[in-house]
Amino acid sequence: MDRRGSGSFHNNRSGSDRGSFTRENRELHNATCADCGNETKVPFIPDPNRPVYCRDCLPAHRSSKKY
């Protein structure tokens, strides 16, 4: 008996919502850029112990390593 296709791999709903968050429905939080001091909005709650960078300053702080 051929059982291919009877598994639940494609029917597994555990990751079905993964693509549902878009830029439009993310909650944004106010933050101050650690470099330029401008106000910016970020899609996470800023940690006061870690720097936050605006869109203009962030590229200078990203590592060149690709994971």
N, C-alpha and C positions, 0 to 999 in steps of 0.2 A: 504494500500500500504506500503510495507516494504521499508524504506528509508535508511537503513544501507548501507554504502558503497558509498552513493551518495554525502556525505559531502566532503569538500576539505581538511580534516585533512592530509591525506597521500599525497595529491597532492600540499600541501602548499609549495611553493618554497622559503619562507622567510629564512629558515635555510639550504637550499640546498648547500650553499657554505661553511658551517661551517667547514667541514673536509678537505677543500682543501689546507690549509696551512700545510706544512710539514717542518721538520727541514732543508731540503735541499733548500727550496725556501724562507726562512726568511732572511731579510736583517740584518746583524750583525753590531754592532757599537763597536768601541774601548772604553775600560774603564780601570781604574786602581783599583785593589782590595783595599778596605779600610783597610784590615787586613795585608796582606803580601806585598802589593805594586806591585805585578806582573801585567803585562798587561793581559787583558782578553777580550773576545768578548761577547757581550750580545745582545739578540734579541729585544732590546728596546733602545730608546734614553736616555742615563743616565741623571738623574736630578742632577745638581751639589750640591743641598741641601740634597741629600739622599745618603747614602753609597751604594756602589756596591761591591759585593763579587765574587771572582772566584769560580769555581766549587769545589775546595778543601776546601775553607773557608766557603762557604754557609751553609753546614749542621750544623755548630756550631751556626748559627744565626736563624735557622728556629725554630719556636715555636713547641712545642709538641702537640698543639691543632690541631685536624682534623676537618675541617668544612664540 
